[in-house]
């Protein structure tokens, strides 16, 4: 259960989608001066040296972040993402969601980052300790359990990033159940749930993922899913892309994410494509 190490996949296509969306959520929260609270349930190591044994094994960043390095972004969201990321890239480091988040926080904001893996939590604590920011709280605990325990926050403005490895099929239902419990007590939360796009050889997990999307998308007033594909969906393709489900998205986040991701897809190769669809539009 604790075998997953995100360093194998650092900087790949899934990270780009996930982190662009998460940054877009944060930037919208910053449009008001009121403070907010962020939660990252599967924070990982915080940052990933590209010369690390794990990251350099498959070099997934070469088909992801590396292709964006020289991009002159038209999209303001993509430009913000590249501006935050480039100082790390110059040091041959990919910044995970906690480091990107930390770079976007203001003095009045707070964050809770959670990680259960015994090695990853050590790396995360070191990464966050270097920031000397007492507003970022690091928790060595199960992220879904921690999210339920720590919400609703005070103040109750804020957002959640849920990004499990989905090593086991049951994790999809656990995510849906957690989202429902959080929403029942914190109804104005924005939630970002990352998920893989899996081909026919992983049919049971793909069905579990669809069930999760069906259930979680009904929680808020509005919800959309945004998906990036990087390969043809053949039976044996495996993970051919990924998506994010956004519950209670901020106004125009869909347009800003679409503009950014279409630029990204154009850099990732001829098989890359992006789509966004609304799953619930109760109050637009």
N, C-alpha and C positions, 0 to 999 in steps of 0.2 A: 504493500500500500504506500510505503514511503520510498519507493525506488526511483520515482520520477525526479529528474534534474533538468530544470529549464535551460541550463547552459547549452545543452545539446542543440536547442532550437533558437538561441538568442539572435535577435535581429532578423528573423525570417518574415515571410509575408504575413503570418498571423499576428506577430508582434506589431507590425506597422498598422494594420487595421485596428487592433485593440487599443494601441496607445494613442493613435490619432483620435479615436472616438472618446477615450477617457480625457484627453487634453481638451477636446471640444466641450465636454460637460463642465470641466473646471473653469474654462474661460467664460462660459455663460454665467456660472455662479459668481464670478468676479465682477460682473457688470454692475452689481449692487455692492454698496460698501458694507452691508451687513455680513458678519462672520458666518462661516459654514464649517461643517465637519465631513471629512472623507473617510471611507473605509475600503481597504484593499484586503480581500480575504485570503488570497494565495500570492503573497508578495514576492516569494522567491528570494534570491540573493541580493536584490537591489541593483546590482550592476554586474556586468559579465565581461571580463577581459577576453578579447578575441584570440589571444595566444594560449588561453587555458586549454587543457587537454580535452575537456568536454566540448567547448565551443569550436575548437579547431578540428574535431573529429569529422564532422559532416560539413562544416563551413556553410551552414544554411544562410548565414548573413550575406554570402556572395550572391544569392538569388533574391535577396530582400534589400536590406538597408544599403548595401554597397552600391546598388543601382540608383540610389537616390542622392548620393553624395554630391554630385555636380548639378543637381536640379535647381533651376531658378524658378521657384514656386510662384504661380499666379494666385493660388488659393491662400488666403490669410491663415487658415488653419494649418495647412501643410508648411507654410513658411514658419509659423510658430514652432511646430514640431521639429523642423530642421534646425532652427536657431537654438533650441534647447539641447538638441542631440549632438550637434557638430563638435562642441568642445570635448565631449566624451570620445567621439569617433577619432578625433585628432590624437587621443591617448590610447587608441586601439581598445576602446571599451564601449560596449553597448549598454545604455542606461535602461534598466527595467522600469516598470510602472512606479515603484516608490521614489526613484530618483527623478523621474520626469515630474511626478506630482510635487516633490519637494521644491523643485525649481520654479513651480508655478504658484506655490502658496504665498499668501500675504501674512503680515505679522498677526493679524487678528484671527487667522484660520487654524484649524486643528486637523490632525489625521491620525488614524489607527491603522497600522499595517500588521498583518498576521501571517505567520508561517509555522508549520508543524515539523517540517523535516529538520532533524537535528544538526545537519551540516549547513543547510541553507539558512537556518535561523542565526547561526554564528556569523555567517557572511553578511546577513542583513543587519544585524546589530552593529557590526563594525562599520558598514556603509553608512548607516544612519547616525552613528556616534560622531563620525567625522564632520557632520553638518552642524553640530552644536545647536540643534533646534529642539527645544523642550516641548514644542507644540506637536511633534511627531512621536507617537507612542508605539513602541514595538512590542508585540505580544507573541510569545511562544505557545501557540494553541491552535486547535482546529479552527479554521477560518469561518466555517459556517456556524459552528457553535458560538464562536466569539461574536459574530455579527448579531445573532439573536440576543446574546447577553448584553451587548453594548448599545443596542438601539431601543427606543429613540434617543438620539443625542440631545444635548442642550448646548447651543441652540439647535433647533430641529431643521435648519436648512442644511442640505448636503446631498451626498451621492455615494453610491456603492459600486465597486468593481468586483465581480465574481468571476474568477478565472481558474477553475480546477483543471487538472490534467485529464480527467475522465478516463482514468485507467480501468475502472470498473463500471459496468453498466448501471449499477445502482446509484452512482453519483448524479446522474441526470435527475432522478426523482428527488434526491436529497437537495439539489439546487432549487428545484421547483417548490418543494415544501418549505425550504428556508426563506425563499423570496416571499411566499405567502405569509409566513409568520411575521417577517419584518414589515411587510406592507400593512398588515392588520393593525400595527401599532405606530407606523410611520408612513402615512399615506402621501406625503408630499416628497418623499425621497425619489431621486432619480437613480435608476438601477441600470447598470451595464453588465450583461451576462455574455461572456464569450463562449463559443461552441465550435467544434470542428465540423466540417462537411465531409462525410464518409461515404465511400462507394459501396456497391452491392456486397462485397465480401465481408463487410461489417454491418450487415443488415439489422441485426438485433440492436446494436448501439445506435444506428441511424434512426430506427423507430423510437427508441427511448429518447433520443434528442428531440425528435418531432413532438413527442408527448410533452416534454418539458416546455418547448416553445408554445404549444397550444395552451398549456395551463398558465404559465407565467405571463404571457402576453395579455391575459384578461385581467390582470391585477390593477393596473393603473387606468387613468382616463384615456391615455393614448399609448401606443407602442408601435415601434417599427423594428424590422430586422434589416441589417445591411450585410451583404455577403461579398467576399472577394474570392474568386476562383482563379487558380493558377495552372490547372491541368484539366484535360478532358475527363468527364465523369464516366470512365469505363468500369467494368465490374471489379477489376483488380487494381484500380488506381490508388486505393487506400484513402488517405486524407488529401483531397483535391482542392481544398480551400478551407475557409473558415468564415464565421459570421459573428455579429454582435446583436443581441436583442437589447433594445433600449426602452425601458419603461418610464413613463412620464418625461419624455425628452423635452428639453428646452425648445422654445420657439425658434425655428429656422436651423436647428441643429442638423436636420435631415439634408437641407440644401447645402450647408457648409461642408458636411461630411462627404456628400456626393461629389462636390467640386474637387475636394482634396483627393478622394480615392480614385476618381477618374484620371487625375494626373498621375497618381501612383501606378495604376494599372497600365498606363501608357509606357511606364518605365520598366515594368516587370516582364515584358515579353509578349509575343503575339497571342499566347493562350490565356493571358490574364484578362479578367473581366470583373466588373463591379455592378451590383444591383442593389436597390433599396426598395422595400415594399412595406406599406402600413398594414399592421395586423389588427389594430383597433384604433378607431377615431371617434371616440365618444364626445370629445370636447376639443375642437381645433380652433 
